[in-house]
Amino acid sequence: MTTSTSRTDTLTRDALAVLQPGFAGTTAPDWVRRRIGEGLASIALFGRNVTTAEQVTALTAQLRAEQENLLVAIDEESGDVTRLEVRTGSSFPGNHALGAVDDTDLTHGVARELGRRLAACGINFNWAPSADVNADPLNPVIGVRSFGADTALVARHTAAYVRGLQSSGVAACTKHFPGHGDTSVDSHHSVPRIDVDAGTLAERELVPFRAAIAAGTQAVMSAHILVPALDPEYPATLSPRILTGLLRGELGYQGLIVTDGMEMQAISGTYGLERGVVMAVAAGADAICVGGGLCDEATVLSLRNALVSAVRSGELSEERLADAASRVRDLARWTADTARATAPDNPAEREIGLVAARRAVTVVPGRGAAPVTEPVFVATFQPVANIAVGDETPWGVGAELERLLPGTESGVFSGAEAGKEALAAAGDRRVVAVVRDEHRHDWMSAALDTLLAARPDTVVVEMGVAQSAPRGALYLATYGAARVCAIAAAERIVAG
């Protein structure tokens, strides 16, 4: 009886240890604190858990009061994907802007300062960077989250980011393995399929991950994508061939493998959440990301029980579960040890995000354009945001131009009549038109056509992937929609 009870306790603790759940609220719920005491080794924070840096610091202290060596994870890519600054916009440009500058020392410095701020809040595990090569310009989910479309560029900046982030004692999680850049489908909604041959994958998608592994990335996140050249049956998150055979075997990676969010329809809508979690661990995943949507105790208990039952039925080996749990605990210890050994704060790097955003802005002057010196009307053409970015984070240049040019007004427009509506709202004021991935939205291009035909002195600001030809009296590309990108763009508009 004692042996049976002890084995049950071990299985339960190991099953909890591989889960990285989220929760609702800005303080630690009782159920989370209780489950940490029972073996939960990771917690994930989302935008709903954040109000201020001080509040997050108090929250992580609450969590660590239950277990000092606890992984506290967050999806803080910066740029368009920010959780720590979800209500204001990020103080750091994202990957695409850093790739546009193409200074690996700058990328290292930005990631280091980001890591310092995360660590100061008690966060020690960041689901970043994205190492995806943005091979498909119509990609609806990666875009500016990628350093770019050039494999070598993405690889060198991925490595610089990993080193910079981890120099602050925060574990990097390079994603989305084996590469999410060549797809036109968002895995939040269905299973993307990448139909390229193994040679192309090896020479393009896998190169940045090899660079990240060489740089010492402590974690790699799997993608919910089907890559028939690697496994014609299962998406990467559920594929032993990809996680164990390729990532562990061929690439020699020995760190933590964490899944992308398991509530995403590519997994939960196809295999079911509980079955998907069991299959992922059996395939080689060590940590299960869950909680972006389902963030309650019942979900955690259901997944814990599914893993324990799978061991008892023989679907999942006890050794595989124990190995996964051990890797999670090892990473928690690494973050604690590394944090104690990191260099002190460097005040010179505190404004590095704005410095990087300013360096990234590309300006193409039009013919005979008068300088912008008077209040303008800012017309923001807003597409539907993908789930990773979210729609709660403000973006655009309106607020910054209102600060620099008092009397400036703004409006947000979308759809077939967006151009006409923007013209009517602008009245006789000069227009600054702000777009995000114009090349992906026909209605947005049509709106600009309408606006520029009537107002050729319009200033155009592209805050997404700059794929379309420059147009307008003045054209600016910021390579991302972070708050610092807006500041940098507004400064250049006023400077002329």
C-alpha positions in Angstrom: 0.0 0.0 0.0 2.8 2.4 0.9 4.6 1.7 -2.4 1.4 2.2 -4.4 0.5 5.5 -2.6 4.1 6.7 -3.1 3.9 6.0 -6.8 0.6 7.8 -7.1 2.0 10.8 -5.3 5.0 10.8 -7.6 2.9 10.5 -10.8 0.6 13.3 -9.6 3.5 15.6 -8.8 5.2 14.9 -12.1 1.9 15.4 -14.0 1.5 18.8 -12.4 5.1 19.7 -13.0 4.8 19.5 -16.8 1.8 21.9 -16.9 2.3 25.6 -17.4 -1.2 27.0 -16.7 -2.5 30.5 -16.5 -5.1 32.0 -14.2 -7.5 34.9 -14.0 -6.8 38.0 -11.9 -3.9 40.1 -10.7 -3.2 38.3 -7.5 -2.4 34.6 -6.9 -5.6 32.6 -6.5 -5.8 30.1 -3.6 -6.1 27.2 -5.9 -2.8 28.1 -7.8 -0.9 28.4 -4.5 -2.2 25.1 -3.3 -1.3 23.3 -6.5 2.2 24.8 -6.4 2.5 23.1 -3.0 1.4 19.8 -4.7 4.0 19.9 -7.5 3.1 22.6 -10.0 6.4 23.9 -11.1 5.4 26.6 -13.7 2.9 29.4 -14.0 2.2 31.5 -17.1 1.2 35.1 -17.0 -0.9 36.8 -19.6 -2.1 40.4 -20.2 -5.1 39.8 -18.0 -2.7 39.3 -15.0 -0.9 42.6 -15.5 -1.6 46.2 -14.5 1.7 47.6 -13.4 5.3 46.4 -12.9 4.9 46.8 -9.2 1.7 44.7 -9.2 3.5 41.9 -11.2 6.4 42.0 -8.8 4.0 41.5 -5.9 2.2 38.7 -7.7 5.3 36.7 -8.5 6.4 37.1 -4.9 3.1 35.6 -3.8 3.7 32.7 -6.1 7.3 32.1 -5.0 6.2 32.2 -1.3 4.9 28.7 -2.1 8.0 27.5 -4.0 11.1 29.5 -4.5 12.3 27.6 -7.6 9.2 28.3 -9.7 9.2 29.1 -13.4 7.1 32.2 -14.1 6.6 32.4 -17.9 5.2 35.2 -20.1 4.8 35.8 -23.8 6.8 39.0 -24.0 8.2 39.2 -27.5 8.0 43.0 -27.3 7.0 44.9 -30.4 3.4 43.9 -31.4 3.2 41.1 -28.9 3.5 42.4 -25.4 1.9 41.3 -22.1 4.0 43.4 -19.6 2.9 46.6 -21.4 -0.4 45.3 -22.9 -2.3 48.5 -22.0 0.3 51.0 -23.3 2.3 49.4 -26.0 5.8 48.1 -25.7 8.9 50.1 -24.8 10.9 47.9 -27.2 10.5 47.4 -31.0 9.8 43.8 -32.1 11.9 41.4 -34.2 11.1 42.9 -37.6 12.4 46.3 -36.6 15.6 44.8 -35.2 16.1 42.8 -38.3 15.6 46.0 -40.4 18.5 47.6 -38.5 20.5 44.4 -38.7 22.9 45.2 -35.8 23.3 42.1 -33.7 24.8 44.1 -30.9 21.7 46.2 -30.8 19.5 43.1 -30.7 21.6 41.7 -27.9 21.2 44.9 -25.9 17.5 45.2 -26.5 16.9 41.6 -25.3 19.2 42.1 -22.4 17.3 45.2 -21.2 14.0 43.4 -21.7 15.3 40.5 -19.7 16.4 42.8 -16.9 12.9 44.3 -16.7 11.3 40.9 -16.7 13.6 39.7 -14.0 13.0 42.7 -11.9 9.3 41.7 -11.9 10.1 38.2 -10.9 9.6 36.7 -14.4 12.3 34.2 -15.4 11.0 32.4 -18.5 10.1 34.3 -21.7 8.4 32.6 -24.7 10.6 34.4 -27.1 12.2 34.9 -29.6 10.4 33.9 -32.7 13.0 32.3 -35.0 10.5 31.9 -37.9 11.7 32.9 -41.3 8.8 35.0 -42.8 9.0 33.2 -46.1 5.3 33.8 -46.9 4.6 37.6 -46.9 0.9 36.8 -46.5 1.5 34.9 -43.3 -1.3 36.1 -41.0 0.3 35.1 -37.7 4.0 35.7 -37.9 4.8 38.9 -40.0 6.6 41.5 -37.9 7.2 38.9 -35.2 9.9 37.6 -37.4 13.3 39.2 -37.9 12.7 38.9 -41.6 12.6 36.7 -44.7 16.4 36.2 -45.0 17.5 33.0 -43.3 21.0 34.1 -42.3 19.7 37.4 -40.9 17.0 35.6 -38.8 19.6 33.1 -37.6 22.2 35.7 -36.4 19.5 37.8 -34.7 17.9 34.8 -33.0 21.3 33.9 -31.5 21.9 37.5 -30.4 18.5 37.7 -28.8 18.9 34.4 -26.9 22.3 35.4 -25.5 21.0 38.9 -24.6 17.9 37.7 -22.8 19.7 34.9 -20.9 22.4 37.3 -19.8 19.8 38.8 -17.6 18.9 35.4 -16.0 15.7 34.9 -18.0 15.4 31.7 -20.0 14.7 32.2 -23.7 12.2 30.0 -25.5 13.0 29.9 -29.2 9.8 29.3 -31.3 7.9 28.0 -33.3 9.8 24.8 -34.1 10.3 23.6 -36.9 9.3 27.0 -38.3 6.0 28.8 -38.8 7.0 31.3 -41.4 5.8 29.7 -44.6 2.1 29.4 -44.0 -1.0 31.4 -44.7 -3.0 29.8 -41.9 -3.2 30.8 -38.3 -2.8 27.8 -36.0 -5.1 29.5 -33.4 -7.9 28.6 -35.8 -6.8 25.4 -37.7 -3.8 23.3 -38.6 -1.4 25.0 -41.0 0.4 22.9 -43.5 3.9 23.6 -44.8 4.4 21.8 -48.1 8.1 22.2 -48.8 10.7 19.5 -49.2 13.1 18.4 -46.5 16.1 20.1 -48.2 14.3 23.5 -48.1 13.4 23.0 -44.4 17.0 22.1 -43.6 18.4 25.1 -45.4 15.7 27.7 -44.4 13.5 26.9 -41.4 15.9 24.9 -39.3 18.9 27.2 -39.6 17.8 29.7 -37.0 16.9 26.9 -34.6 20.4 25.5 -35.0 21.8 29.0 -34.2 19.6 29.2 -31.1 20.7 25.9 -29.9 24.4 26.8 -30.4 23.7 30.1 -28.5 22.4 28.0 -25.6 18.7 28.6 -25.7 17.2 27.0 -22.6 13.8 26.2 -24.2 12.3 25.6 -27.6 8.6 25.9 -28.4 6.9 23.5 -30.8 4.5 24.7 -33.5 1.1 23.2 -34.2 1.9 22.8 -37.9 1.8 19.9 -40.2 5.0 19.4 -42.2 4.6 16.3 -44.4 8.2 16.2 -45.3 9.0 15.5 -41.7 5.8 13.7 -40.5 2.8 13.3 -42.8 0.4 12.4 -40.0 1.0 14.5 -36.9 1.6 18.2 -36.3 5.0 19.0 -34.8 3.7 19.3 -31.2 2.4 15.8 -31.4 5.1 14.2 -33.5 7.8 11.9 -32.1 9.6 12.2 -35.4 9.9 16.0 -35.1 10.4 16.5 -31.4 12.4 13.4 -30.4 13.8 12.3 -33.8 14.7 15.7 -35.3 15.0 18.2 -32.4 16.6 15.9 -29.8 18.3 13.5 -32.2 19.5 15.2 -35.3 19.9 18.7 -33.8 21.2 17.4 -30.5 19.0 19.7 -28.4 18.9 18.8 -24.7 17.0 21.6 -23.1 13.3 22.1 -22.4 10.7 21.5 -25.1 7.5 23.4 -24.4 4.3 23.4 -26.5 2.5 26.3 -28.0 -0.9 27.0 -26.4 -2.8 23.7 -26.4 -6.2 25.4 -26.5 -5.5 26.5 -30.0 -7.9 24.9 -32.5 -5.0 23.2 -34.3 -4.8 20.8 -31.3 -7.9 21.1 -29.2 -10.3 21.3 -32.1 -8.6 18.3 -33.9 -7.5 15.9 -31.1 -9.1 17.3 -28.0 -7.3 19.0 -25.2 -6.7 16.1 -22.8 -5.7 13.7 -25.6 -3.5 16.3 -27.2 -1.6 16.9 -24.0 -0.9 13.2 -23.5 0.2 12.9 -27.1 2.5 15.9 -26.8 4.3 14.6 -23.8 4.6 11.1 -25.3 6.1 12.7 -28.5 8.8 14.5 -26.5 7.4 17.7 -25.1 8.4 18.5 -21.5 6.1 21.4 -20.7 2.5 22.1 -21.7 1.4 25.7 -22.3 -2.2 26.1 -21.3 -4.1 29.0 -19.9 -4.4 31.5 -22.6 -8.0 30.7 -22.8 -8.8 28.0 -20.2 -7.4 29.3 -16.9 -9.3 27.5 -14.2 -8.5 24.9 -11.6 -10.8 22.3 -13.3 -8.7 22.4 -16.5 -5.5 21.9 -14.6 -6.9 18.9 -12.7 -8.4 17.4 -15.8 -5.0 17.6 -17.6 -3.2 16.3 -14.5 -5.6 13.3 -14.3 -5.3 12.6 -18.1 -1.5 12.3 -17.8 -1.7 10.0 -14.7 -4.4 7.9 -16.4 -2.2 7.7 -19.6 0.7 6.3 -17.5 -1.5 3.8 -15.8 -3.0 2.6 -19.2 0.4 2.4 -20.8 -0.3 5.1 -23.4 2.5 7.3 -21.8 5.5 5.8 -20.2 6.2 6.6 -16.6 9.9 7.3 -17.5 8.9 9.8 -20.2 6.7 11.8 -17.7 9.4 11.7 -15.1 12.0 12.9 -17.6 9.7 15.8 -18.7 9.1 16.9 -15.1 12.8 16.7 -14.3 13.6 19.0 -17.2 11.1 21.6 -16.0 12.6 21.5 -12.5 16.1 21.7 -13.9 15.2 24.9 -15.8 13.7 26.4 -12.7 17.0 25.8 -10.9 19.0 27.2 -13.9 17.0 30.5 -13.7 17.6 30.8 -10.0 21.4 30.1 -10.3 21.8 32.4 -13.3 19.9 35.2 -11.8 22.3 35.3 -8.9 25.3 35.5 -11.3 24.0 38.1 -13.7 25.7 41.5 -14.2 24.1 44.6 -12.5 21.8 47.0 -14.3 23.3 49.1 -17.0 21.6 52.6 -16.9 23.0 53.3 -20.4 20.7 50.6 -21.8 17.4 51.8 -20.3 16.4 53.8 -23.4 17.7 51.2 -25.9 14.2 50.3 -27.1 13.6 53.9 -28.3 17.1 54.1 -29.8 16.4 50.9 -31.7 13.0 52.1 -32.9 14.5 55.4 -34.2 17.2 53.5 -36.1 14.6 51.2 -37.7 12.4 53.8 -39.2 12.7 54.1 -43.0 11.6 57.4 -44.6 10.9 57.9 -48.3 10.2 61.5 -49.2 7.6 62.3 -51.9 7.8 65.0 -54.5 7.3 68.5 -53.4 5.8 67.6 -50.0 5.4 70.4 -47.6 6.7 69.8 -44.1 4.2 68.8 -41.4 4.0 71.7 -39.1 0.3 72.2 -38.4 -2.2 69.9 -36.6 -3.3 67.0 -38.8 -5.9 64.3 -39.0 -4.6 60.8 -38.3 -6.6 58.1 -40.1 -5.8 54.7 -38.8 -6.9 51.8 -41.0 -7.3 49.0 -38.6 -7.3 45.3 -39.6 -8.5 42.5 -37.4 -5.6 41.6 -35.0 -4.4 38.0 -34.8 -4.8 36.3 -31.5 -1.1 36.3 -30.6 -1.0 40.1 -30.9 -4.5 40.7 -29.4 -6.7 43.8 -29.9 -6.3 45.3 -26.5 -2.9 46.9 -27.0 -3.1 50.4 -28.5 -1.2 51.2 -31.7 -0.8 53.9 -34.3 0.8 57.3 -34.3 -2.2 59.4 -33.3 -1.4 59.8 -29.7 2.2 60.8 -30.4 1.3 63.3 -33.1 -1.3 64.8 -30.8 1.5 65.3 -28.2 3.8 66.9 -30.8 1.2 68.8 -32.7 -1.6 69.9 -30.3 -4.9 70.1 -32.0 -4.3 66.9 -34.1 -7.3 64.6 -34.2 -7.6 60.9 -35.0 -10.1 58.3 -36.3 -10.1 54.6 -36.8 -11.5 53.1 -40.0 -12.0 49.7 -41.7 -13.9 48.1 -44.4 -14.9 48.9 -48.0 -15.8 52.6 -47.3 -12.8 53.3 -45.1 -11.2 55.8 -47.5 -14.3 57.8 -48.0 -15.1 57.9 -44.3 -11.5 59.0 -43.5 -11.8 61.8 -46.1 -15.1 63.0 -44.6 -13.7 63.0 -41.1 -10.5 64.8 -42.0 -12.3 67.9 -43.4 -9.7 70.3 -44.7 -6.9 69.0 -42.5 -3.8 67.3 -43.9 -4.0 63.5 -43.4 -1.6 61.0 -41.9 -2.8 57.6 -43.0 -1.6 54.7 -40.8 -1.7 51.1 -42.1 -0.6 47.7 -40.9 0.3 45.1 -43.5 -1.3 46.9 -46.4 -0.3 44.2 -48.8 -2.5 41.7 -47.0 -5.7 43.7 -47.0 -7.3 44.7 -50.3 -9.8 47.1 -48.5 -6.8 48.9 -47.0 -5.1 49.4 -50.3 -8.4 50.7 -51.8 -8.8 53.1 -48.9 -5.3 54.5 -49.5 -6.1 54.8 -53.2 -9.2 56.9 -52.4 -7.4 59.0 -49.9 -4.3 59.7 -52.0 -6.4 60.6 -55.1 -8.1 63.3 -53.2 -5.2 64.3 -51.0 -1.8 63.7 -52.6 -0.1 65.4 -49.7 -1.1 62.6 -47.4 1.6 61.1 -45.2 1.5 57.2 -45.2 2.9 55.3 -42.2 3.2 51.5 -42.6 3.5 49.8 -39.2 3.5 46.2 -40.4 5.6 44.4 -42.9 6.6 46.9 -45.6 5.8 44.8 -48.6 3.9 47.4 -50.8 5.6 50.1 -52.8 6.0 53.4 -50.9 3.4 56.0 -51.6 2.2 59.3 -50.3 3.9 62.7 -50.0 6.0 61.1 -47.2 6.2 57.4 -46.5 7.5 55.9 -43.3 8.0 52.2 -42.5 8.4 51.4 -38.8 8.5 47.6 -39.1 6.2 47.1 -36.1 3.5 48.8 -34.1 5.2 49.1 -30.7 4.7 52.3 -28.7 8.4 53.3 -29.3 7.9 52.7 -33.1 5.0 55.2 -32.9 7.2 57.7 -31.1 10.0 57.3 -33.6 7.6 57.8 -36.6 5.9 60.9 -35.1 9.3 62.5 -34.5 10.3 61.9 -38.1 7.0 63.2 -39.5 7.3 66.5 -37.6 11.0 66.7 -38.4 10.2 66.3 -42.1 
